[in-house]
Amino acid sequence: MVDPPDSDVIEARSLHHSHSGSPALIAVSLRTRRGEVLAVHGPRGSGKTTLLRCLSGQTVADEGEVWFDGDPVHTLSPLRRERLRRERFGWIGPEPSLVPELTVWENAALPLLLNGVPHRHAKAAAMEWLERLDIDGCARRRPYGLTRAERQRTAAARALVGEPAVLFADEPTAALHRADRALLLRTLLAAAGSQRTTVVLATHDTEVAALANRTLALVDGRLTGSPDGTDAEGMAACSLSV
Ligand SMILES: Nc1ncnc2c1ncn2[C@@H]1O[C@H](COP(=O)(O)OP(=O)(O)OP(=O)(O)O)[C@@H](O)[C@H]1O
């Protein structure tokens, strides 16, 4: 076996994955570094969601390896992978999937509450993120009746509240208007900078991908260009005007 990586937060080695016999990922290898924003850019159906699910341990690829901070993810039991996801990773998808019975702050605090953090601390942390996302005014409401942008901001707070080592963001702004996109992206990227959270951002939007430190292009399940993604330098130049 090849030595485990030491300084990379996430490393994927030669991932292959098929859905019902149809290949979605073909020999995908990549590395992330702590605190960087890595965009995986590709058209619809190119395999971005499948890749993020494999990297985050939601799916075990048919072949290949995923490592997190020097430890294998692909060999963990489903229970250990679930725990890893809950404790070290955050996830935000294109559609805000909130628990309808819980209030906005309870939804945002959920990862902490599930990890046994005392109620008072969990609420304070959730309120802080809701404030950063300018949705604290809705904290006591339930998701029903909120706009899609408000629900997505709540989902973003939930993804960030546990200060994850890695935030997986799968088309997080695809369903939002331009102004809402800017706030969400600004907050995600600021969080990455302030708490050294690594962000793996899947997007079909070149403007969004341009905000990342590095961009990898995924086409028909294959990464094009180098696995180190030396093809793009984004963040410093970005205007965050998306
Ligand atoms: N559960 C599934 N069952 C069967 N095929 C699937 C499944 N999930 C994805 N696929 C197929 O695998 C390929 C890659 O899909 P994936 O969702 O990973 O791509 P994507 O780049 O995230 O696309 P999108 O931006 O539309 O979400 C597509 O051809 C898709 O139709």
The ligand as a Tripos MOL2 file, in Angstrom:
@<TRIPOS>MOLECULE
LIG
   31    33     1     0     0
SMALL
NO_CHARGES

@<TRIPOS>ATOM
      1 N1        -28.6270    7.4590   -7.9840 N.pl3     1 LIG1
      2 C1        -28.3390    7.4300   -9.2800 C.ar      1 LIG1
      3 N2        -28.7880    6.4280  -10.0650 N.ar      1 LIG1
      4 C2        -28.5000    6.3720  -11.3700 C.ar      1 LIG1
      5 N3        -27.7470    7.2800  -12.0190 N.ar      1 LIG1
      6 C3        -27.2710    8.3000  -11.3000 C.ar      1 LIG1
      7 C4        -27.5410    8.4420   -9.8960 C.ar      1 LIG1
      8 N4        -26.9170    9.5540   -9.4520 N.ar      1 LIG1
      9 C5        -26.3010   10.0970  -10.5270 C.ar      1 LIG1
     10 N5        -26.4960    9.3460  -11.6300 N.ar      1 LIG1
     11 C6        -25.9480    9.6170  -12.9580 C.3       1 LIG1
     12 O1        -24.5370    9.7210  -12.8170 O.3       1 LIG1
     13 C7        -24.0170   10.7880  -13.5930 C.3       1 LIG1
     14 C8        -23.3340   11.8060  -12.7080 C.3       1 LIG1
     15 O2        -24.3320   12.4030  -11.8690 O.3       1 LIG1
     16 P1        -23.9890   13.4830  -10.7690 P.3       1 LIG1
     17 O3        -25.2690   13.8470  -10.0970 O.co2     1 LIG1
     18 O4        -22.8910   12.9830   -9.9300 O.co2     1 LIG1
     19 O5        -23.4630   14.6850  -11.6780 O.3       1 LIG1
     20 P2        -23.4760   16.2460  -11.3840 P.3       1 LIG1
     21 O6        -22.3260   16.8090  -12.1180 O.co2     1 LIG1
     22 O7        -23.5500   16.4830   -9.9190 O.co2     1 LIG1
     23 O8        -24.8160   16.7070  -12.0670 O.3       1 LIG1
     24 P3        -25.8810   17.8250  -11.5550 P.3       1 LIG1
     25 O9        -25.1670   19.1310  -11.6110 O.co2     1 LIG1
     26 O10       -26.9970   17.6980  -12.5430 O.co2     1 LIG1
     27 O11       -26.2830   17.3980  -10.1740 O.co2     1 LIG1
     28 C9        -25.2040   11.3530  -14.3630 C.3       1 LIG1
     29 O12       -25.2490   10.7450  -15.6230 O.3       1 LIG1
     30 C10       -26.3910   10.9490  -13.5270 C.3       1 LIG1
     31 O13       -27.5500   10.8100  -14.3320 O.3       1 LIG1
@<TRIPOS>BOND
     1     1     2 1
     2     2     3 ar
     3     2     7 ar
     4     3     4 ar
     5     4     5 ar
     6     5     6 ar
     7     6     7 ar
     8     6    10 ar
     9     7     8 ar
    10     8     9 ar
    11     9    10 ar
    12    10    11 1
    13    11    12 1
    14    11    30 1
    15    12    13 1
    16    13    14 1
    17    13    28 1
    18    14    15 1
    19    15    16 1
    20    16    17 2
    21    16    18 1
    22    16    19 1
    23    19    20 1
    24    20    21 2
    25    20    22 1
    26    20    23 1
    27    23    24 1
    28    24    25 2
    29    24    26 1
    30    24    27 1
    31    28    29 1
    32    28    30 1
    33    30    31 1
@<TRIPOS>SUBSTRUCTURE
     1 LIG1         1 GROUP 0 **** ****
